[in-house]
Amino acid sequence: MNAPIYTLVRGDDWRAARTIGAYHGSADDMRDGFLHLSTAEQVRESARRHRSGERDLWLVAVDPAALGPALRWEPASGGRRPGLFPHLYGPLPMSAVLSEVPLPLGEDGLHVFPPEVP
């Protein structure tokens, strides 16, 4: 298995996804036409930029090998951030999910990540 990749999911969206067996993305994902994912090295910055201060946020670890050709590695939109980001062109099946953990907010207002995320 390759290193996990991650997506940040709002609580209501994640509970709905578990009920139907797949996550179809946030409003931002739907607008852009793909699910935004991040590597372990990218996910903290993604949380800071796009989910800052949000409560009831989940960190979902995904097995990239389970996603097949629907997973593409591409530059961030507009090239604003260096490197390639994993983008999923289709729903995220629960069978590809390795783990799911809540991301509480610390006293500093930043999300508290599990120790395995650098």
N, CA, C and O atoms as a DFTB+ gen file, in Angstrom:
472 C
 N C O
     1  1       0.836      -1.192       0.000
     2  2       0.000       0.000       0.000
     3  2       0.875       1.247       0.000
     4  3       1.911       1.297       0.662
     5  1       0.445       2.237      -0.744
     6  2       1.117       3.537      -0.738
     7  2       0.782       4.270       0.549
     8  3      -0.096       3.853       1.303
     9  1       1.489       5.366       0.793
    10  2       1.175       6.201       1.953
    11  2      -0.247       6.719       1.825
    12  3      -0.695       7.035       0.723
    13  1      -0.956       6.809       2.930
    14  2      -2.331       7.320       2.860
    15  2      -2.367       8.764       2.366
    16  3      -1.404       9.515       2.514
    17  1      -3.489       9.126       1.783
    18  2      -3.797      10.513       1.472
    19  2      -5.021      10.872       2.306
    20  3      -5.692       9.991       2.843
    21  1      -5.310      12.154       2.414
    22  2      -6.323      12.615       3.369
    23  2      -7.311      13.570       2.737
    24  3      -7.005      14.288       1.784
    25  1      -8.505      13.555       3.299
    26  2      -9.485      14.571       2.983
    27  2     -10.075      15.086       4.294
    28  3     -10.171      14.352       5.278
    29  1     -10.461      16.340       4.291
    30  2     -11.069      16.997       5.449
    31  2     -12.565      17.110       5.169
    32  3     -12.974      17.726       4.185
    33  1     -13.374      16.514       6.033
    34  2     -14.805      16.431       5.770
    35  2     -15.583      16.995       6.955
    36  3     -15.314      16.670       8.111
    37  1     -16.542      17.838       6.639
    38  2     -17.431      18.371       7.685
    39  2     -18.291      17.237       8.241
    40  3     -18.678      16.318       7.518
    41  1     -18.578      17.323       9.538
    42  2     -19.266      16.251      10.240
    43  2     -20.573      15.806       9.605
    44  3     -20.792      14.609       9.417
    45  1     -21.441      16.748       9.274
    46  2     -22.731      16.375       8.672
    47  2     -22.528      15.640       7.354
    48  3     -23.230      14.671       7.065
    49  1     -21.570      16.098       6.557
    50  2     -21.288      15.448       5.279
    51  2     -20.742      14.043       5.492
    52  3     -21.092      13.127       4.748
    53  1     -19.876      13.857       6.511
    54  2     -19.285      12.554       6.753
    55  2     -20.329      11.560       7.274
    56  3     -20.335      10.396       6.875
    57  1     -21.190      12.015       8.146
    58  2     -22.250      11.115       8.646
    59  2     -23.166      10.685       7.502
    60  3     -23.571       9.524       7.447
    61  1     -23.496      11.592       6.594
    62  2     -24.319      11.246       5.433
    63  2     -23.586      10.263       4.528
    64  3     -24.191       9.323       4.013
    65  1     -22.295      10.473       4.332
    66  2     -21.502       9.582       3.473
    67  2     -21.464       8.174       4.037
    68  3     -21.572       7.204       3.288
    69  1     -21.314       8.053       5.325
    70  2     -21.290       6.719       5.935
    71  2     -22.631       6.018       5.737
    72  3     -22.678       4.800       5.559
    73  1     -23.700       6.773       5.767
    74  2     -25.028       6.196       5.582
    75  2     -25.218       5.664       4.167
    76  3     -25.796       4.594       3.979
    77  1     -24.731       6.411       3.163
    78  2     -24.955       5.993       1.776
    79  2     -23.801       5.172       1.197
    80  3     -23.927       4.609       0.109
    81  1     -22.675       5.100       1.920
    82  2     -21.568       4.266       1.478
    83  2     -20.527       4.944       0.609
    84  3     -19.621       4.282       0.103
    85  1     -20.637       6.261       0.425
    86  2     -19.648       6.999      -0.369
    87  2     -19.741       8.481      -0.029
    88  3     -20.803       8.996       0.321
    89  1     -18.596       9.150      -0.144
    90  2     -18.547      10.595       0.060
    91  2     -18.462      11.260      -1.308
    92  3     -17.566      10.965      -2.100
    93  1     -19.400      12.155      -1.575
    94  2     -19.481      12.807      -2.881
    95  2     -18.862      14.202      -2.893
    96  3     -18.816      14.844      -3.942
    97  1     -18.390      14.677      -1.753
    98  2     -17.663      15.931      -1.716
    99  2     -18.435      17.094      -1.137
   100  3     -19.651      17.044      -0.947
   101  1     -17.680      18.141      -0.865
   102  2     -18.234      19.392      -0.343
   103  2     -18.744      20.243      -1.501
   104  3     -18.612      19.866      -2.665
   105  1     -19.318      21.375      -1.175
   106  2     -19.749      22.311      -2.221
   107  2     -18.548      22.761      -3.055
   108  3     -18.673      22.937      -4.267
   109  1     -17.388      22.948      -2.423
   110  2     -16.173      23.325      -3.154
   111  2     -15.767      22.217      -4.123
   112  3     -15.401      22.488      -5.266
   113  1     -15.835      20.963      -3.657
   114  2     -15.494      19.834      -4.525
   115  2     -16.431      19.783      -5.728
   116  3     -15.990      19.606      -6.864
   117  1     -17.709      19.938      -5.469
   118  2     -18.691      19.876      -6.558
   119  2     -18.466      21.002      -7.571
   120  3     -18.597      20.793      -8.777
   121  1     -18.131      22.183      -7.079
   122  2     -17.846      23.313      -7.959
   123  2     -16.637      23.023      -8.843
   124  3     -16.641      23.335     -10.034
   125  1     -15.597      22.424      -8.251
   126  2     -14.357      22.183      -8.977
   127  2     -14.389      20.903      -9.816
   128  3     -13.548      20.728     -10.697
   129  1     -15.341      20.013      -9.558
   130  2     -15.479      18.793     -10.351
   131  2     -14.657      17.622      -9.863
   132  3     -14.541      16.614     -10.561
   133  1     -14.079      17.736      -8.668
   134  2     -13.305      16.634      -8.091
   135  2     -13.211      16.823      -6.585
   136  3     -13.415      17.923      -6.072
   137  1     -12.897      15.728      -5.875
   138  2     -12.677      15.798      -4.439
   139  2     -11.234      16.208      -4.189
   140  3     -10.305      15.638      -4.761
   141  1     -11.057      17.198      -3.332
   142  2      -9.723      17.666      -2.953
   143  2      -9.178      16.754      -1.858
   144  3      -9.820      16.544      -0.828
   145  1      -8.008      16.228      -2.093
   146  2      -7.318      15.432      -1.089
   147  2      -5.929      16.028      -0.891
   148  3      -5.507      16.903      -1.647
   149  1      -5.228      15.551       0.126
   150  2      -3.896      16.052       0.443
   151  2      -3.018      14.913       0.913
   152  3      -3.510      13.898       1.408
   153  1      -1.718      15.084       0.757
   154  2      -0.768      14.161       1.364
   155  2      -0.659      14.513       2.845
   156  3      -1.201      15.522       3.296
   157  1       0.047      13.671       3.594
   158  2       0.266      13.961       5.008
   159  2       1.000      15.290       5.185
   160  3       0.751      16.025       6.141
   161  1       1.901      15.587       4.259
   162  2       2.673      16.835       4.350
   163  2       1.851      18.061       3.969
   164  3       2.223      19.178       4.329
   165  1       0.757      17.885       3.260
   166  2      -0.051      19.008       2.777
   167  2      -1.292      19.282       3.628
   168  3      -1.821      20.393       3.602
   169  1      -1.758      18.293       4.375
   170  2      -3.099      18.380       4.968
   171  2      -3.225      19.446       6.060
   172  3      -4.282      20.066       6.181
   173  1      -2.196      19.670       6.841
   174  2      -2.290      20.714       7.877
   175  2      -2.489      22.100       7.245
   176  3      -3.310      22.890       7.711
   177  1      -1.741      22.379       6.197
   178  2      -1.883      23.664       5.515
   179  2      -3.254      23.770       4.850
   180  3      -3.852      24.846       4.833
   181  1      -3.750      22.673       4.307
   182  2      -5.094      22.675       3.720
   183  2      -6.138      22.994       4.784
   184  3      -7.067      23.760       4.530
   185  1      -5.993      22.417       5.967
   186  2      -6.929      22.709       7.053
   187  2      -6.857      24.173       7.442
   188  3      -7.883      24.817       7.658
   189  1      -5.646      24.697       7.530
   190  2      -5.483      26.104       7.914
   191  2      -6.101      27.033       6.877
   192  3      -6.760      28.011       7.231
   193  1      -5.891      26.734       5.608
   194  2      -6.379      27.605       4.532
   195  2      -7.881      27.487       4.290
   196  3      -8.558      28.486       4.047
   197  1      -8.394      26.265       4.357
   198  2      -9.753      26.029       3.878
   199  2     -10.776      25.619       4.945
   200  3     -11.979      25.649       4.682
   201  1     -10.321      25.241       6.135
   202  2     -11.256      24.810       7.185
   203  2     -10.927      25.453       8.529
   204  3     -11.301      24.929       9.578
   205  1     -10.240      26.566       8.499
   206  2      -9.809      27.245       9.720
   207  2     -10.984      27.520      10.664
   208  3     -12.003      28.084      10.265
   209  1     -10.817      27.112      11.908
   210  2     -11.812      27.387      12.935
   211  2     -13.069      26.535      12.877
   212  3     -13.954      26.697      13.716
   213  1     -13.170      25.642      11.921
   214  2     -14.385      24.820      11.801
   215  2     -14.411      23.718      12.849
   216  3     -13.436      22.991      13.044
   217  1     -15.528      23.619      13.501
   218  2     -15.747      22.528      14.459
   219  2     -16.390      21.362      13.715
   220  3     -16.892      21.520      12.602
   221  1     -16.366      20.203      14.336
   222  2     -16.966      18.995      13.770
   223  2     -16.375      18.680      12.395
   224  3     -17.092      18.444      11.423
   225  1     -15.056      18.687      12.353
   226  2     -14.323      18.362      11.138
   227  2     -13.669      16.995      11.323
   228  3     -13.185      16.671      12.407
   229  1     -13.661      16.201      10.259
   230  2     -13.090      14.858      10.297
   231  2     -11.909      14.766       9.351
   232  3     -11.936      15.295       8.240
   233  1     -10.870      14.082       9.814
   234  2      -9.727      13.746       8.980
   235  2      -9.926      12.307       8.523
   236  3      -9.957      11.381       9.334
   237  1     -10.059      12.136       7.219
   238  2     -10.317      10.824       6.649
   239  2      -9.079      10.392       5.876
   240  3      -8.668      11.057       4.925
   241  1      -8.483       9.266       6.291
   242  2      -7.312       8.705       5.606
   243  2      -7.800       7.721       4.552
   244  3      -8.692       6.909       4.795
   245  1      -7.194       7.815       3.383
   246  2      -7.640       7.050       2.224
   247  2      -6.459       6.284       1.622
   248  3      -5.338       6.790       1.570
   249  1      -6.729       5.063       1.172
   250  2      -5.740       4.260       0.463
   251  2      -5.757       4.674      -1.010
   252  3      -6.721       4.376      -1.715
   253  1      -4.713       5.353      -1.488
   254  2      -4.747       5.824      -2.874
   255  2      -4.811       4.676      -3.891
   256  3      -5.369       4.845      -4.975
   257  1      -4.251       3.525      -3.554
   258  2      -4.263       2.387      -4.482
   259  2      -5.681       1.876      -4.723
   260  3      -5.952       1.263      -5.756
   261  1      -6.582       2.123      -3.783
   262  2      -7.966       1.657      -3.909
   263  2      -8.811       2.554      -4.807
   264  3      -9.963       2.225      -5.092
   265  1      -8.263       3.676      -5.256
   266  2      -9.052       4.648      -6.024
   267  2      -8.926       4.487      -7.531
   268  3      -9.741       5.019      -8.285
   269  1      -7.920       3.765      -7.967
   270  2      -7.764       3.505      -9.397
   271  2      -7.521       4.764     -10.207
   272  3      -6.986       5.750      -9.698
   273  1      -7.924       4.724     -11.489
   274  2      -7.627       5.842     -12.395
   275  2      -8.420       7.117     -12.098
   276  3      -8.136       8.160     -12.686
   277  1      -9.407       7.057     -11.198
   278  2     -10.152       8.265     -10.832
   279  2      -9.290       9.228     -10.021
   280  3      -9.632      10.403      -9.887
   281  1      -8.167       8.734      -9.474
   282  2      -7.240       9.574      -8.712
   283  2      -6.189      10.136      -9.656
   284  3      -5.518       9.399     -10.378
   285  1      -6.061      11.461      -9.633
   286  2      -5.050      12.135     -10.457
   287  2      -4.245      13.085      -9.575
   288  3      -4.774      13.695      -8.646
   289  1      -2.964      13.196      -9.884
   290  2      -2.072      14.115      -9.173
   291  2      -1.887      15.349     -10.042
   292  3      -1.354      15.271     -11.148
   293  1      -2.340      16.502      -9.521
   294  2      -2.380      17.722     -10.318
   295  2      -1.942      18.927      -9.484
   296  3      -1.982      18.881      -8.254
   297  1      -1.525      20.001     -10.154
   298  2      -1.216      21.237      -9.419
   299  2      -2.478      21.797      -8.769
   300  3      -3.592      21.543      -9.226
   301  1      -2.287      22.557      -7.705
   302  2      -3.416      23.252      -7.084
   303  2      -4.012      24.205      -8.093
   304  3      -3.310      24.715      -8.966
   305  1      -5.307      24.448      -7.979
   306  2      -5.950      25.350      -8.939
   307  2      -5.269      26.708      -8.893
   308  3      -5.029      27.274      -7.826
   309  1      -4.969      27.208     -10.068
   310  2      -4.293      28.490     -10.178
   311  2      -2.800      28.416      -9.883
   312  3      -2.102      29.427      -9.964
   313  1      -2.304      27.224      -9.539
   314  2      -0.882      27.073      -9.253
   315  2      -0.418      27.849      -8.041
   316  3       0.763      28.177      -7.927
   317  1      -1.346      28.151      -7.122
   318  2      -1.011      28.980      -5.967
   319  2      -0.150      28.257      -4.935
   320  3       0.515      28.902      -4.124
   321  1      -0.156      26.926      -4.956
   322  2       0.628      26.165      -3.983
   323  2       1.543      25.215      -4.737
   324  3       1.135      24.615      -5.731
   325  1       2.774      25.075      -4.269
   326  2       3.725      24.206      -4.971
   327  2       3.373      22.729      -4.816
   328  3       2.693      22.333      -3.870
   329  1       3.842      21.936      -5.749
   330  2       3.659      20.492      -5.679
   331  2       2.374      20.038      -6.334
   332  3       1.566      20.839      -6.804
   333  1       2.212      18.734      -6.351
   334  2       1.007      18.126      -6.910
   335  2       0.100      17.669      -5.779
   336  3       0.560      17.228      -4.726
   337  1      -1.192      17.784      -6.022
   338  2      -2.197      17.398      -5.043
   339  2      -3.037      16.258      -5.600
   340  3      -3.305      16.217      -6.801
   341  1      -3.458      15.328      -4.739
   342  2      -4.337      14.264      -5.199
   343  2      -5.765      14.783      -5.367
   344  3      -6.333      15.383      -4.455
   345  1      -6.327      14.542      -6.536
   346  2      -7.713      14.918      -6.842
   347  2      -8.457      13.664      -7.264
   348  3      -7.969      12.899      -8.096
   349  1      -9.630      13.453      -6.697
   350  2     -10.427      12.272      -7.008
   351  2     -11.613      12.683      -7.866
   352  3     -12.464      13.465      -7.442
   353  1     -11.654      12.146      -9.072
   354  2     -12.734      12.442     -10.016
   355  2     -13.804      11.366      -9.902
   356  3     -13.898      10.461     -10.732
   357  1     -14.591      11.487      -8.872
   358  2     -15.663      10.546      -8.579
   359  2     -15.839      10.475      -7.070
   360  3     -15.069      11.081      -6.325
   361  1     -16.837       9.746      -6.621
   362  2     -17.074       9.651      -5.181
   363  2     -16.003       8.818      -4.486
   364  3     -15.367       7.961      -5.101
   365  1     -15.817       9.078      -3.217
   366  2     -14.892       8.324      -2.389
   367  2     -15.653       7.151      -1.773
   368  3     -16.522       7.361      -0.927
   369  1     -15.339       5.913      -2.185
   370  2     -16.042       4.763      -1.611
   371  2     -15.537       4.465      -0.199
   372  3     -14.351       4.630       0.087
   373  1     -16.418       4.035       0.662
   374  2     -16.025       3.707       2.030
   375  2     -14.990       2.581       2.048
   376  3     -14.212       2.480       2.997
   377  1     -14.968       1.748       1.033
   378  2     -13.995       0.657       0.979
   379  2     -12.555       1.166       0.854
   380  3     -11.622       0.414       1.139
   381  1     -12.349       2.416       0.438
   382  2     -11.013       2.994       0.309
   383  2     -10.569       3.722       1.578
   384  3      -9.422       4.159       1.671
   385  1     -11.465       3.855       2.548
   386  2     -11.165       4.604       3.776
   387  2     -10.379       3.722       4.741
   388  3     -10.798       2.616       5.082
   389  1      -9.238       4.236       5.170
   390  2      -8.389       3.523       6.120
   391  2      -8.720       3.877       7.565
   392  3      -8.681       3.022       8.450
   393  1      -9.045       5.142       7.792
   394  2      -9.401       5.593       9.137
   395  2     -10.141       6.918       9.043
   396  3     -10.103       7.604       8.022
   397  1     -10.805       7.253      10.122
   398  2     -11.531       8.518      10.234
   399  2     -11.423       8.972      11.676
   400  3     -11.773       8.231      12.595
   401  1     -10.944      10.179      11.874
   402  2     -10.800      10.706      13.230
   403  2     -11.283      12.140      13.275
   404  3     -11.066      12.898      12.330
   405  1     -11.939      12.524      14.370
   406  2     -12.348      13.918      14.503
   407  2     -11.124      14.806      14.706
   408  3     -10.130      14.388      15.301
   409  1     -11.210      16.033      14.204
   410  2     -10.140      17.015      14.381
   411  2     -10.653      18.135      15.289
   412  3     -11.254      19.097      14.812
   413  1     -10.419      18.010      16.582
   414  2     -10.866      19.076      17.482
   415  2     -10.027      20.323      17.296
   416  3      -8.927      20.283      16.746
   417  1     -10.570      21.425      17.764
   418  2      -9.823      22.688      17.750
   419  2      -9.046      22.818      19.048
   420  3      -9.575      22.560      20.129
   421  1      -7.785      23.222      18.933
   422  2      -6.981      23.489      20.115
   423  2      -7.280      24.867      20.665
   424  3      -8.059      25.623      20.086
   425  1      -6.662      25.184      21.772
   426  2      -6.875      26.501      22.389
   427  2      -6.433      27.635      21.474
   428  3      -6.923      28.759      21.589
   429  1      -5.508      27.341      20.566
   430  2      -5.029      28.352      19.625
   431  2      -5.943      28.507      18.413
   432  3      -5.679      29.329      17.536
   433  1      -7.037      27.704      18.360
   434  2      -7.976      27.784      17.248
   435  2      -7.581      26.937      16.051
   436  3      -8.302      26.902      15.054
   437  1      -6.434      26.246      16.134
   438  2      -5.997      25.369      15.054
   439  2      -6.447      23.942      15.336
   440  3      -6.608      23.552      16.492
   441  1      -6.649      23.171      14.282
   442  2      -7.050      21.786      14.450
   443  2      -5.910      20.963      15.049
   444  3      -4.737      21.173      14.739
   445  1      -6.285      20.030      15.907
   446  2      -5.326      19.150      16.564
   447  2      -5.286      17.846      15.781
   448  3      -6.257      17.088      15.772
   449  1      -4.152      17.585      15.119
   450  2      -3.978      16.407      14.291
   451  2      -3.418      15.250      15.088
   452  3      -2.728      15.459      16.086
   453  1      -3.708      14.021      14.657
   454  2      -3.097      12.866      15.333
   455  2      -1.586      12.858      15.087
   456  3      -1.118      13.440      14.108
   457  1      -0.825      12.208      15.958
   458  2       0.630      12.265      15.860
   459  2       1.215      11.681      14.575
   460  3       2.329      12.042      14.194
   461  1       0.492      10.792      13.901
   462  2       1.041      10.200      12.676
   463  2       1.017      11.145      11.473
   464  3       1.584      10.830      10.427
   465  1       0.370      12.290      11.616
   466  2       0.357      13.294      10.546
   467  2       1.420      14.328      10.876
   468  3       1.315      15.027      11.884
   469  1       2.465      14.434      10.019
   470  2       3.590      15.331      10.353
   471  2       3.182      16.802      10.425
   472  3       4.020      17.663      10.695
